[in-house]
Amino acid sequence: MARILIIEDYSDTRDLTQIILADAGYSVCCANDGLSGLHHALHDNPDLILMDLNLPQMNGWQATRCIKANPATKHIPVLAFTAYATDEACARALQAGCEAIITKPFDIDAFLAQIVDVLKTNCKQRSVASEP
């Protein structure tokens, strides 16, 4: 069972996303700000991170850069999870290390398909990297 970390400060979005992912069979943990998200990324070893970009304490761009700079967490795919998907915000998210952008509100089926795709891709990349 894949573990997904949701870093989202808006409780309604966080709770709904957690329910959708748990119903789909994922193990879910949550953080409500960028600093707590970094802590969870280091200690919970998630398989995927959904990163809101506009967060308190440390914004999503900064948190993603920290995750990608740390050898212990750099392998974790990060998906920007935002309602403010301007061209500039999306470009900054990709530059910070996000693999893709999920815009809110989202279609549940498309959202889950994107999660599956990223997890499969990451699993394949990690398998190839670990081969002799």
C-alpha positions, 0 to 999 in steps of 0.5 A: 500500500502506497503512503501519500503525504498531503501538505495542505493548510485548508482543512476542508480540502485536506480532509476531503483529499484524505478520504478520497485517497484512503477510500482508494486504498492508500495510507495517508498522512497530513501536514498543515504547513510547509515545516510540518510537511518537511518533518513528515517527509523525513520521518514517514517516508511517503511514496508521494507528496501532494504539496499545496503551494501557498502554505504558512510557515514555509511555502510549497515551493520552498518545501519542495526545494528542501525535499529535493535537496535532501538525499533522504527525500529527493526520490519522493515525487512531489505533485503541486496541489494548487487552486492558483495554477497560473503559468508563473506558479506552475513554472515555479513549481516545476523548477522547484522539483514538482513532477506535475501540477494538480489543480483544485478543484479536481476531477476525482477519477482524473486525480486518482489516475494521475496518482497511479501514474506517478507512483508507477513511474516512480516505482519503475525509476527506482527499480532501474536505479537499484539494478546492478 
